[in-house]
Amino acid sequence: MRYLFTIAFLFGLATTCRCWVIIIPWEYPTIQEGIDASQNGDTILVMPGIYHEFVRYSGKDILLCSSFGPESTFVSQVIFSGGTDSSAILRGFSLYGTGDNGSSVEIEGGSSGSIEGNRMSMNSTFGMGGGIYSIGNNVIIRENIISNNRALERGGGINISGVGFLISDNIIEGNIAGGDDESWGGGGMYVDGSDFIIKYNLIANNQAGDPPWPPVIGGGGAQIWTGYGGGRTKISNNTFVGNKCLYLTENAGSGLWISSGDTVRIINNIFAYNYQGGVWTDVTPYYILDYNLAWDNDYGDYGGFEPGPNCLFVDPLFVNPWGGNYHLQPNSPCIDAGDPNSLLDPDSTRADIGCYFYDHSTDILETDNPSGPHKFYLKQNYPNPFNGETIISYYLPQDAFVELNIINMRGELVAKPVNSRQSSGNHTLTWPGTRSDGTPVSTGIYFYELKVGPHRDIKAMILLK
């Protein structure tokens, strides 16, 4: 079935109208064929399956997304190329096991892109960036799970260089950088750039160095180099925990190793249980480092500088750190202890320290994944398939104007259940399987699209009668 279709107008005149949603494999058998046939602004919607493809965007600023999320949609490798910008989006895939073929996602020089809501695991490269390798500017990496990837040189999870990029709300865990005598480290991530933001990430149990070689420099969790920029670089509300640098017997910044030629704000972070030091820096005058918590880091919590007066040196009281649960207990000292000039948490209280916040409004632990609270998130409808009505839920990190559209397989708008400004938090609605005029729709596949400012997400649902 194809979705380039003919519409009959009045007086028998017919023309060809191009649908803005291309469905794989129904319209084209491969993802690449769908991309090649697309135009800027199109959506390539991929149904569940395993796609043994090495996909290139080839200059197309499109949304490439799965219909049912990364649990059921797998692709080998994706490359942003040909001058794409940050409106070229990859969302909702598992990128798996490239072996030694390179990073699971690459952004080439002169290109940009947004990598959102994916899972990258068990990928490896002889070079840099086992999970993601990027040399583009203004890149966005958020809400991904990047785990158990490996790079022989540097950046086991992520290797990124450029200007103005954002790394937020990710889980970066169990990645390794090392294995040869030129390994620079950066087990979780290796960063070289300026005017970037790294926030709300869980950076846990990553490793720099691998037998028989130690890393040349430390940074088990993150190794960061910043050049001269506009002083806008910020590292905030991350949790660095359980990272290590093999064979090093001094503070090697196992949590965070950073060298900067520009002003960097390092605030509201947790550095705990790292094996060869919490944080190490080399140029003290360039850092604003305060409102962080450091605890039980071997070989010292801080190296190369003195922490700010509002830094804490107490147990963060994670729920279960040895079981991998780094949310905060109700009596954690991290709660409401962040920089008072930071944005408020979603429950409208003072910022907490670390990537997870404690929700005062419900007095329950915030447990959504990926890690951070400040994310735009559209959930899969339930039940699905459904008969009669289904529930659609989404989360807003802040007050925003929201559109929720129901679209049929011809790309036609069926209903618009939401078209208004809404407050931050969780939202739920029931769609009764009707058009805007209240008449019932027929059995089939429908798409629900959420638009929040510049962000949009789309998922598929099945109505059976």
C-alpha positions as CSV (number, residue, x, y, z in Angstrom):
1,M,0.0,0.0,0.0
2,R,1.4,3.4,-1.0
3,Y,0.6,6.8,0.5
4,L,1.3,8.9,-2.6
5,F,-2.3,9.1,-3.6
6,T,-4.7,10.8,-6.0
7,I,-7.4,13.1,-4.7
8,A,-10.5,13.8,-6.9
9,F,-11.5,17.4,-6.8
10,L,-14.8,19.0,-7.8
11,F,-15.6,18.9,-11.5
12,G,-13.7,15.6,-11.9
13,L,-10.3,17.3,-11.9
14,A,-7.7,15.0,-10.4
15,T,-4.1,15.7,-9.2
16,T,-1.5,13.9,-7.1
17,C,-1.0,14.9,-3.5
18,R,2.0,13.9,-1.5
19,C,1.3,12.6,2.0
20,W,3.6,14.0,4.7
21,V,3.9,10.6,6.5
22,I,5.8,7.8,4.7
23,I,5.3,4.4,6.3
24,I,8.1,1.7,6.2
25,P,7.8,-1.0,5.0
26,W,4.3,-0.5,3.6
27,E,5.2,2.3,1.2
28,Y,8.9,1.5,0.7
29,P,10.6,-1.8,1.8
30,T,13.6,-0.1,3.3
31,I,14.2,3.0,5.5
32,Q,16.8,4.3,3.0
33,E,14.3,4.2,0.1
34,G,11.8,6.1,2.2
35,I,14.4,8.8,3.0
36,D,15.5,9.0,-0.6
37,A,11.9,9.6,-1.6
38,S,11.2,12.2,1.1
39,Q,11.3,16.0,1.2
40,N,12.3,18.3,4.0
41,G,9.7,18.3,6.8
42,D,8.4,14.8,6.0
43,T,8.0,12.1,8.6
44,I,9.4,8.6,8.0
45,L,7.4,6.3,10.3
46,V,8.9,2.9,10.7
47,M,6.8,-0.1,11.8
48,P,8.3,-2.7,14.2
49,G,11.0,-5.0,12.9
50,I,14.7,-5.6,12.5
51,Y,16.2,-3.4,9.7
52,H,19.7,-4.5,8.7
53,E,20.5,-1.1,7.2
54,F,23.1,1.5,7.3
55,V,20.9,4.6,6.8
56,R,22.0,8.0,5.6
57,Y,19.9,11.2,5.9
58,S,21.6,12.6,2.7
59,G,20.7,16.2,3.5
60,K,17.1,15.5,4.3
61,D,15.7,17.5,7.3
62,I,13.1,14.9,8.3
63,L,11.7,13.2,11.3
64,L,12.7,9.5,11.2
65,C,10.9,7.7,14.0
66,S,9.5,4.3,15.0
67,S,5.8,3.7,15.4
68,F,6.1,1.7,18.7
69,G,9.4,2.7,20.2
70,P,12.9,1.2,20.6
71,E,11.7,-2.0,22.2
72,S,10.4,-3.3,18.9
73,T,12.3,-1.4,16.2
74,F,15.9,-2.1,15.4
75,V,18.3,-0.6,12.9
76,S,22.1,-1.1,12.4
77,Q,23.5,2.4,11.9
78,V,22.3,5.9,11.1
79,I,24.4,8.7,9.6
80,F,23.4,12.4,9.4
81,S,25.1,13.7,6.3
82,G,24.7,16.2,3.5
83,G,24.3,19.3,5.6
84,T,21.3,18.4,7.7
85,D,20.3,20.8,10.5
86,S,18.9,20.1,14.0
87,S,15.4,19.6,12.5
88,A,16.7,16.3,11.2
89,I,15.5,14.0,14.0
90,L,16.1,10.4,14.9
91,R,13.7,9.1,17.5
92,G,12.6,5.8,19.0
93,F,15.0,3.1,17.7
94,S,17.3,0.5,19.1
95,L,20.7,0.7,17.4
96,Y,22.4,-2.5,18.0
97,G,25.6,-4.5,17.6
98,T,27.5,-2.8,14.8
99,G,30.4,-5.0,15.8
100,D,33.6,-3.2,14.6
101,N,31.8,-1.3,11.9
102,G,31.8,2.0,13.8
103,S,29.5,4.1,15.9
104,S,25.8,3.3,15.9
105,V,25.0,7.0,15.1
106,E,27.3,9.4,13.3
107,I,26.9,13.1,12.5
108,E,29.3,14.2,9.8
109,G,31.1,17.6,9.6
110,G,28.9,20.3,8.2
111,S,25.7,18.5,9.3
112,S,23.7,18.6,12.5
113,G,20.8,16.6,13.9
114,S,18.7,15.6,17.0
115,I,19.1,12.1,18.5
116,E,16.2,11.6,20.8
117,G,14.6,8.7,22.7
118,N,16.8,5.9,21.3
119,R,18.7,3.0,22.8
120,M,22.3,2.4,21.6
121,S,23.9,-0.8,23.0
122,M,26.7,-3.2,22.3
123,N,28.2,-1.1,19.5
124,S,32.0,-0.8,19.1
125,T,34.6,1.0,17.0
126,F,38.3,0.8,16.6
127,G,38.3,4.6,16.7
128,M,36.1,7.1,18.7
129,G,32.5,7.1,19.8
130,G,31.1,3.6,20.2
131,G,27.6,4.8,20.6
132,I,27.6,8.2,19.0
133,Y,30.3,10.0,17.0
134,S,29.6,13.7,16.1
135,I,31.6,16.5,14.6
136,G,28.7,18.8,13.8
137,N,27.5,22.0,15.5
138,N,24.2,22.6,17.4
139,V,23.7,18.9,17.8
140,I,21.0,17.7,20.3
141,I,21.4,14.3,22.1
142,R,18.6,13.8,24.6
143,E,16.5,11.1,26.3
144,N,18.6,8.2,25.0
145,I,19.9,5.1,26.8
146,I,23.5,4.7,25.7
147,S,24.9,1.6,27.3
148,N,27.7,-1.0,27.0
149,N,29.3,0.5,23.9
150,R,33.1,0.5,23.4
151,A,35.7,2.6,21.6
152,L,39.3,1.6,21.5
153,E,40.5,5.2,21.5
154,R,38.1,7.5,23.3
155,G,34.4,8.2,24.0
156,G,33.0,4.8,24.7
157,G,29.4,6.1,24.8
158,I,29.7,9.5,23.0
159,N,32.5,11.3,21.2
160,I,31.4,14.8,20.2
161,S,33.2,17.9,19.1
162,G,31.7,21.2,17.9
163,V,29.9,24.3,19.2
164,G,26.5,24.9,20.8
165,F,25.4,21.3,21.3
166,L,23.1,19.9,24.0
167,I,23.5,16.6,25.8
168,S,20.6,16.1,28.2
169,D,18.3,13.6,30.0
170,N,20.3,10.6,28.9
171,I,21.4,7.4,30.7
172,I,25.0,6.8,29.8
173,E,26.1,3.6,31.5
174,G,28.6,0.7,31.2
175,N,30.6,2.1,28.3
176,I,34.3,1.6,27.8
177,A,37.0,3.7,26.1
178,G,40.3,1.9,25.9
179,G,42.1,-1.2,24.7
180,D,45.1,0.2,22.9
181,D,48.1,2.4,23.8
182,E,46.5,5.6,22.4
183,S,43.3,5.4,24.5
184,W,42.5,8.9,25.8
185,G,39.7,7.9,28.1
186,G,36.2,9.4,28.4
187,G,34.5,6.1,29.0
188,G,31.0,7.6,29.1
189,M,31.7,10.5,26.9
190,Y,34.6,12.5,25.3
191,V,33.8,16.1,24.6
192,D,35.8,18.8,22.7
193,G,33.9,22.0,22.1
194,S,32.6,25.3,23.4
195,D,29.3,26.9,24.4
196,F,27.6,23.6,25.1
197,I,25.3,22.3,27.8
198,I,25.4,18.9,29.5
199,K,22.5,18.5,32.0
200,Y,20.2,15.9,33.6
201,N,22.3,12.9,32.6
202,L,22.9,9.8,34.6
203,I,26.6,8.9,33.9
204,A,27.2,5.6,35.7
205,N,29.7,2.7,35.7
206,N,31.7,3.7,32.7
207,Q,35.3,2.9,32.3
208,A,38.5,4.5,30.9
209,G,41.2,2.1,30.0
210,D,40.9,-1.6,29.3
211,P,43.5,-4.4,29.7
212,P,46.3,-4.2,29.0
213,W,46.4,-0.4,28.6
214,P,45.6,2.4,31.1
215,P,44.0,5.6,29.7
216,V,46.5,8.3,28.7
217,I,44.3,10.7,30.7
218,G,41.4,10.0,33.1
219,G,37.7,10.7,32.8
220,G,35.9,7.4,33.3
221,G,32.5,9.1,33.2
222,A,33.4,12.1,31.1
223,Q,36.5,13.7,29.7
224,I,35.9,17.3,28.6
225,W,38.0,19.9,26.7
226,T,36.6,23.3,26.1
227,G,38.0,26.0,23.9
228,Y,37.5,29.7,23.8
229,G,33.8,30.6,23.4
230,G,31.2,32.9,24.8
231,G,31.3,31.6,28.3
232,R,28.0,29.7,27.9
233,T,29.3,26.2,28.7
234,K,27.4,24.6,31.6
235,I,27.5,21.2,33.2
236,S,24.6,20.9,35.6
237,N,22.3,18.4,37.4
238,N,24.2,15.3,36.3
239,T,24.9,12.3,38.5
240,F,28.4,10.8,38.1
241,V,28.5,7.5,39.9
242,G,30.6,4.4,39.9
243,N,32.9,5.4,37.1
244,K,36.5,4.2,37.0
245,C,40.0,4.7,35.3
246,L,41.9,1.4,35.3
247,Y,45.4,1.2,36.6
248,L,45.6,4.8,37.7
249,T,46.4,5.3,41.4
250,E,45.7,9.0,41.9
251,N,42.8,11.4,41.4
252,A,42.2,11.0,37.6
253,G,38.7,12.5,37.6
254,S,37.0,9.2,37.3
255,G,33.7,11.0,37.5
256,L,34.6,14.1,35.5
257,W,38.0,15.2,34.0
258,I,37.9,18.7,32.5
259,S,40.4,21.1,30.9
260,S,39.0,24.5,29.9
261,G,40.1,27.7,28.1
262,D,36.7,29.3,28.8
263,T,34.4,29.9,31.7
264,V,32.5,26.8,32.7
265,R,29.7,26.5,35.2
266,I,29.7,23.2,37.0
267,I,26.7,23.2,39.4
268,N,24.1,20.9,41.0
269,N,26.0,17.7,40.1
270,I,26.5,14.5,42.2
271,F,29.9,12.8,42.2
272,A,29.7,9.6,44.2
273,Y,31.5,6.2,44.5
274,N,33.8,6.9,41.6
275,Y,37.0,4.8,41.8
276,Q,39.9,7.2,41.0
277,G,38.6,10.5,42.1
278,G,35.4,12.5,41.7
279,V,36.4,15.6,39.7
280,W,39.8,16.8,38.3
281,T,40.4,20.1,36.6
282,D,43.5,21.9,35.4
283,V,42.8,25.6,35.1
284,T,41.0,26.8,38.2
285,P,40.3,30.4,37.3
286,Y,38.0,29.3,34.5
287,Y,35.6,27.4,36.6
288,I,32.5,28.3,38.6
289,L,32.1,25.1,40.6
290,D,29.5,25.2,43.4
291,Y,26.3,23.5,44.8
292,N,27.7,20.1,44.0
293,L,27.7,17.0,46.2
294,A,30.8,14.7,46.4
295,W,30.9,11.5,48.4
296,D,33.1,8.4,48.8
297,N,35.3,8.9,45.7
298,D,38.5,7.0,46.0
299,Y,41.7,9.1,45.8
300,G,39.7,12.2,46.7
301,D,36.6,14.1,45.8
302,Y,38.2,17.1,44.0
303,G,41.6,17.6,42.4
304,G,43.2,20.7,40.9
305,F,41.0,23.3,42.6
306,E,39.0,24.2,45.7
307,P,35.2,23.5,45.6
308,G,32.8,26.4,46.2
309,P,31.4,27.2,49.6
310,N,28.0,25.6,49.0
311,C,29.3,22.2,48.0
312,L,28.3,19.2,50.1
313,F,30.3,16.3,51.4
314,V,27.6,13.9,52.6
315,D,26.0,10.7,51.6
316,P,23.5,11.6,48.8
317,L,21.1,8.9,50.1
318,F,20.3,7.2,46.8
319,V,17.4,4.7,47.0
320,N,19.6,1.7,46.1
321,P,23.0,2.6,44.6
322,W,24.2,-1.0,44.6
323,G,21.1,-2.0,42.7
324,G,21.4,0.8,40.2
325,N,18.6,3.0,41.6
326,Y,20.0,6.6,41.9
327,H,16.8,8.4,42.7
328,L,16.7,10.3,46.0
329,Q,15.3,9.1,49.3
330,P,12.8,11.5,50.9
331,N,15.5,12.6,53.4
332,S,18.3,13.1,50.9
333,P,20.5,16.2,51.4
334,C,20.3,16.8,47.7
335,I,16.7,17.9,47.9
336,D,16.2,21.6,47.5
337,A,20.0,22.1,47.8
338,G,20.8,23.2,44.3
339,D,21.8,26.7,43.1
340,P,18.9,29.0,44.0
341,N,19.4,30.8,40.7
342,S,18.7,27.6,38.8
343,L,15.4,26.8,37.2
344,L,12.8,25.3,39.6
345,D,12.1,21.6,39.6
346,P,8.9,20.5,37.8
347,D,7.1,20.5,41.2
348,S,7.9,24.2,41.5
349,T,10.4,23.8,44.3
350,R,14.1,24.8,44.5
351,A,16.4,22.8,42.2
352,D,17.7,19.5,43.6
353,I,21.2,18.3,43.1
354,G,21.7,15.4,40.7
355,C,19.8,14.2,37.6
356,Y,16.7,13.0,39.4
357,F,14.5,15.2,41.4
358,Y,12.3,14.4,44.3
359,D,8.6,15.3,43.6
360,H,7.2,17.1,46.6
361,S,3.8,17.3,45.1
362,T,3.2,13.6,45.4
363,D,5.8,12.5,47.9
364,I,6.8,9.6,45.7
365,L,10.0,9.0,43.8
366,E,10.3,10.3,40.3
367,T,11.1,7.1,38.3
368,D,10.7,7.9,34.6
369,N,13.5,6.9,32.3
370,P,15.6,8.3,30.7
371,S,17.0,10.1,33.6
372,G,16.1,13.7,33.8
373,P,12.8,15.4,34.8
374,H,12.9,18.2,32.2
375,K,11.7,16.4,29.1
376,F,8.9,16.4,26.6
377,Y,7.5,12.8,26.5
378,L,4.7,11.1,24.6
379,K,3.7,7.7,25.8
380,Q,2.3,4.8,23.8
381,N,-1.5,4.7,24.0
382,Y,-3.2,2.1,26.1
383,P,-4.8,-0.3,25.3
384,N,-3.4,-0.8,21.9
385,P,-5.0,-2.3,19.8
386,F,-8.3,-0.9,21.2
387,N,-12.0,-1.3,20.7
388,G,-14.0,1.8,21.4
389,E,-11.6,4.1,23.3
390,T,-8.0,4.5,24.2
391,I,-5.9,6.5,26.6
392,I,-3.2,8.9,25.4
393,S,-0.7,10.3,28.0
394,Y,2.2,12.8,27.7
395,Y,4.4,14.9,30.0
396,L,5.3,18.6,29.7
397,P,8.4,19.9,31.4
398,Q,7.0,23.4,31.5
399,D,3.8,25.4,30.6
400,A,3.4,25.3,26.8
401,F,0.9,25.6,23.9
402,V,0.0,22.0,22.9
403,E,-1.5,20.5,19.8
404,L,-2.6,16.8,19.8
405,N,-3.7,15.6,16.3
406,I,-5.3,12.3,15.3
407,I,-4.4,11.5,11.7
408,N,-5.5,8.6,9.4
409,M,-3.3,6.6,7.0
410,R,-4.0,9.1,4.2
411,G,-2.5,11.9,6.2
412,E,-5.8,13.5,6.9
413,L,-6.6,15.2,10.2
414,V,-9.4,13.2,11.9
415,A,-9.6,15.0,15.2
416,K,-7.7,17.6,17.3
417,P,-8.4,16.7,21.0
418,V,-6.0,19.3,22.3
419,N,-5.3,22.8,21.0
420,S,-4.6,25.0,23.9
421,R,-2.0,26.1,26.5
422,Q,-1.4,23.6,29.2
423,S,0.5,23.6,32.5
424,S,3.6,21.5,33.1
425,G,3.3,17.9,34.4
426,N,1.5,14.8,33.3
427,H,-1.6,14.9,31.1
428,T,-4.0,12.1,30.1
429,L,-7.0,12.1,27.8
430,T,-9.3,9.5,26.3
431,W,-9.9,9.4,22.6
432,P,-13.2,7.6,21.9
433,G,-12.4,6.8,18.2
434,T,-14.4,9.6,16.7
435,R,-13.9,12.5,14.4
436,S,-14.0,16.1,15.5
437,D,-17.8,16.2,14.7
438,G,-18.4,13.1,16.9
439,T,-18.9,10.6,14.1
440,P,-17.1,7.3,14.7
441,V,-14.1,6.3,12.6
442,S,-13.6,2.9,11.0
443,T,-11.3,0.1,11.9
444,G,-7.7,0.8,10.9
445,I,-4.3,2.3,11.9
446,Y,-4.3,5.9,13.2
447,F,-1.4,8.2,14.2
448,Y,-1.4,10.6,17.1
449,E,0.9,13.6,16.9
450,L,1.9,15.8,19.8
451,K,3.3,19.3,19.0
452,V,4.9,21.3,21.8
453,G,6.6,24.4,20.6
454,P,9.4,23.3,18.2
455,H,9.1,19.7,19.3
456,R,6.9,17.0,17.9
457,D,6.4,13.3,18.3
458,I,4.2,10.8,16.6
459,K,3.1,7.3,17.4
460,A,0.7,4.7,15.8
461,M,-2.4,3.1,17.3
462,I,-4.7,0.4,16.0
463,L,-8.5,0.5,16.2
464,L,-10.4,-2.8,15.9
465,K,-14.2,-3.1,15.8
